[in-house]
Amino acid sequence: MNARAENGAAISARNLTRRFGKLTAVDHVSLDIPRATIYGFLGPNGSGKSTTIRMLCGLLRPSDGECTVLGHPVPRDAEQLRMKIGYMTQRFSLWEDLTVQENLDFMSRIFGLAGDLRTQRIEERLKQYRLDDRRKQRAGTMSGGQKQRLALAAATLHEPELLLLDEPTSAVDPQSRRDFWESLFELVDRGTTILVSTHYMDEAERCHGLAILDRGRVVAEGAPRKLMDAIDAAVIEIEADDVRGARHALDGQDYVKSVAQLGNRLHALLAQERADPEGSIRALLAQHGVQGKVERVHASLEDVFVAATRFNN
Amino acid sequence: MSRIFAIASKEIRQLRRDRLTFGMIVGLPLLQMILFGYAINFDVRGLSAAVVDEARTSMSRALVADMVATGTVKVRDYAASAEDLRRQLRSGEVSIGVYIPADFERRRVVGGQPLAQLLVDGSEPTIENIARGFAAMPLPAREGHYNTGEQVFEVRTEYNPEKRTAVQIVPTLIGVILTMTMTMFTAMAIVRERERGNLELLITTPASSLELMLGKLVPYIFIGLIQATLVLVLGVLLFNVPINGSLFAFYTAALLFIAATLTLGLIASTLAETQIQAFQMSIFVLLPSILLSGFVFPFDGMPPAARWIAQLLPLTHFVELVRGIVLRGAGLAELQVPIYKLLAFTAVTLTIVTLRFHKRLD
């Protein structure tokens, strides 16, 4: 571990590994997450996102490897980090039978906020997350978006330096998700580091840095833009009247790594080493007597994700 | 400290809103009190009896009158013959038949032969014991009659001279209700937070596991004391249970017992993953507690193995303590043995809990 990572990074992990019996949930994950950025974990269910986050906040002990969070080795110093970390669990884990205000009041007491500071902080969060007209409402009766705003309000009561958010938007409508992300950027502006796991591409694209996880391993890592530019594949779109026929034409070609249908278009990923990918596809379609328009397009994050998780298996 | 207070007051607030649990906490002692106090009666009274009196002397009538005077039997019918008596027993119309033969007076003078016969329905265990009691009954002594019945032993029942079951049951009922509240409700309260994911959030906060545990337990200590008071006050009001010992000794015993059963609830909470499992585990503790602690069945009648198991149950020691304090008026100094046993139990279980409870998920 170099000195820069030790001082500058909010989180740095080396070969972090966690096994549950025979299953390796997290497999030699190494990360350096700079401060005051949003860093995303993108991956399907079971890819090790939650397990990694739980190890980073000391809830699970790593089977192997080491990690440093805000300069403290974890899990050894996990208790000292409690005041500096805010954690939002995957499912709503505040108390549904308490009101909005009671939940915030309880959490602020747990974080040791006292007197005027507590009242002031709670009022601030109620306004900030548009909850002040719902303060007497029981949390259990609120919508997914409202619950999630409440959870974020509770997780930021003690102004943590690092926020760990485990799939925070899985039960939330698109508008609420947009609002939620606006709130996250406001927090980053004030210097908070945020680690967020997601399986939404649009959310992953908003992150400063991104790690794509698959079966416990980091299969791609970097800024979303850079990942898209550096994709190890040629992305081809085919517009055809006979989409099924076009699809049939692509079947069985081993340089065609992935095909997805979007309405009357096909979106295909071809192996990078194939010279003149558009030409090859046009030839293929002609061979099968399918009329169509072939075009090379820019890679989306989904293409990066598909290339990273499917190609090398 | 302020964190423990925050957790405890949150717990009480939730408890107030959870009508079902709240109702159980108050309703359970009331229900059990009424059930055990009124319905369950080990001291059998008013058994229906039929009498065949072939002697028809004043002495035979006096004998029947004495039996009735004990309150245990109620003469339902004067049957015509021994045959009729058997029929009534068989059909279940009566539980006891009294047969006084025609030569009752002769047998009394000559001696060497039983004077009369008791026919007993052996299908009910308690009735046989009663019959034995009657067999030992002395002959009635009436003025102008020659009394041969030399009474050898005088039986006197102390502390509960009327042999009322309620007096024996009520103090120990406190123990049964506390076992329920402390193991079942606390285990379920902790497991509920785990089930709903609250615990995962709580253990990432600065609250220590000691604060988390104490904050959850403190409300139940008060609930336990309230329940104990409720049962005791109802016992005094409804059943005239005498409180012969000091209230200080009573509450000390109650607190010792609450501590012991709370740790049991904590162990259950570390083992159970769902509220249903926690519930089943507490039944697993509750059932042997009720059967083996001496609450229902006398300790002396149990085989050694059962007595050993009973020693491991905190209720056994509390029953001993509370009967001593409330009924016999004993002080804490005279009850050191059960006190030390309860303390030892708490120490052992607390060690197990601390070893098992981590602020981690794995």
Chai-1 contact restraints between the chains, C-beta under 6 A:
chainA,res_idxA,chainB,res_idxB,connection_type,confidence,min_distance_angstrom,max_distance_angstrom,comment,restraint_id
A,C57,B,T204,contact,1.0,0.0,6.0,A-B,restraint_1
A,L59,B,R360,contact,1.0,0.0,6.0,A-B,restraint_2
A,L59,B,L361,contact,1.0,0.0,6.0,A-B,restraint_3
A,L60,B,L361,contact,1.0,0.0,6.0,A-B,restraint_4
A,L60,B,D362,contact,1.0,0.0,6.0,A-B,restraint_5
A,R82,B,T205,contact,1.0,0.0,6.0,A-B,restraint_6
A,R82,B,P206,contact,1.0,0.0,6.0,A-B,restraint_7
A,M83,B,P206,contact,1.0,0.0,6.0,A-B,restraint_8
A,Y87,B,T204,contact,1.0,0.0,6.0,A-B,restraint_9
A,T89,B,G197,contact,1.0,0.0,6.0,A-B,restraint_10
A,T89,B,E200,contact,1.0,0.0,6.0,A-B,restraint_11
A,T89,B,L201,contact,1.0,0.0,6.0,A-B,restraint_12
A,R91,B,G197,contact,1.0,0.0,6.0,A-B,restraint_13
A,S93,B,G197,contact,1.0,0.0,6.0,A-B,restraint_14
A,S93,B,N198,contact,1.0,0.0,6.0,A-B,restraint_15
A,S93,B,E200,contact,1.0,0.0,6.0,A-B,restraint_16
A,S93,B,L201,contact,1.0,0.0,6.0,A-B,restraint_17
A,D97,B,Q14,contact,1.0,0.0,6.0,A-B,restraint_18
A,D97,B,R17,contact,1.0,0.0,6.0,A-B,restraint_19
A,F106,B,A6,contact,1.0,0.0,6.0,A-B,restraint_20
A,F106,B,K10,contact,1.0,0.0,6.0,A-B,restraint_21
A,R109,B,A6,contact,1.0,0.0,6.0,A-B,restraint_22
A,I110,B,R3,contact,1.0,0.0,6.0,A-B,restraint_23
A,I110,B,T205,contact,1.0,0.0,6.0,A-B,restraint_24
A,I110,B,A207,contact,1.0,0.0,6.0,A-B,restraint_25
